[in-house]
Amino acid sequence: MPDDPRLKIPDALSTPLDRSRFPSVEQKKQAPGRASKDDGTMEQMVRIGTIGGNFALAVVALGLIGWGVQTWLTPSAAPWPLVGGLLAGIVIGGLRFVQDARKLM
């Protein structure tokens, strides 16, 4: 079974890459957190998605904290801890959203 042709590694996978075809990492160095105008579109999309994800995470996390406070600590204050947590999440997430969006400009 050691001579099975299905187990042979193709030549294309065993030869090293020709690094001269790829741009150097040194050419793409820039200030951390700053996107240049000529960045790839996928990198820009990931950064924008991260900003939106951080906003949603802040709203959900603080909403869950408000729900936990409402459920276990102050059940008589019915909707207000949850509403307060959601509002705090919107405010904090919005501030963070604006900060991160300004870094992209």
C-alpha positions in Angstrom: 0.0 0.0 0.0 2.9 2.5 0.3 3.1 2.8 -3.5 -0.5 3.9 -3.8 -0.7 6.8 -6.3 -3.5 8.4 -4.4 -1.2 9.1 -1.5 1.5 10.9 -3.6 1.8 14.6 -2.9 1.4 16.6 -6.1 4.4 18.6 -7.3 2.5 21.9 -7.2 2.1 21.4 -3.4 5.7 20.3 -2.7 7.5 23.2 -4.5 8.0 26.4 -2.5 6.2 29.6 -3.5 7.8 32.2 -5.7 7.7 35.2 -3.3 8.6 37.6 -6.0 5.1 37.5 -7.3 3.6 38.8 -4.0 3.9 42.3 -2.6 6.2 42.7 0.3 4.8 43.0 3.8 7.1 46.1 4.3 5.3 47.9 1.5 1.9 47.6 3.3 3.0 48.9 6.7 0.9 51.8 8.0 -0.1 53.3 11.3 -2.1 50.8 13.4 -5.9 51.4 13.4 -5.7 53.6 10.3 -7.1 52.4 7.0 -5.6 53.8 3.9 -7.7 54.7 0.9 -6.2 51.9 -1.2 -6.8 49.0 1.2 -8.4 46.0 -0.2 -12.2 46.0 -0.2 -12.3 42.8 1.9 -10.2 44.3 4.6 -12.4 47.4 4.7 -15.6 45.2 4.9 -14.1 43.3 7.8 -13.4 46.6 9.7 -16.8 47.9 9.0 -18.4 44.6 10.1 -16.4 44.7 13.3 -17.7 48.2 14.1 -21.3 47.1 13.6 -20.7 43.9 15.6 -19.3 45.9 18.5 -22.3 48.1 18.6 -24.7 45.1 18.6 -22.6 43.3 21.2 -22.8 46.4 23.5 -26.6 46.5 23.2 -27.1 42.8 23.8 -24.6 42.5 26.7 -26.0 45.5 28.6 -29.5 44.4 27.8 -28.7 41.0 29.3 -27.2 42.6 32.4 -30.4 44.7 32.8 -32.5 41.6 32.4 -30.5 39.8 35.0 -30.9 42.7 37.4 -34.6 42.8 36.8 -35.0 39.0 37.2 -32.9 38.3 40.3 -32.3 41.6 42.2 -35.3 43.8 41.7 -38.3 41.9 40.2 -40.7 44.6 41.4 -39.1 47.2 39.2 -40.4 45.2 36.2 -39.3 46.7 32.9 -37.0 49.5 34.0 -33.7 47.6 34.6 -34.0 46.0 31.2 -34.9 49.3 29.5 -32.1 51.0 31.3 -29.6 48.3 30.2 -30.7 48.5 26.6 -30.5 52.3 26.6 -27.1 52.2 28.2 -26.0 49.7 25.5 -27.3 52.0 22.7 -25.4 55.0 24.2 -22.2 53.2 24.9 -22.3 51.3 21.6 -23.1 54.4 19.7 -20.1 56.3 21.2 -17.8 53.4 20.4 -19.3 53.3 16.9 -18.5 56.9 16.3 -14.9 56.6 17.7 -14.2 53.6 15.4 -15.9 55.1 12.4 -13.7 58.2 12.8 -10.6 56.0 12.7 -11.6 54.7 9.3 -11.8 58.2 7.8 
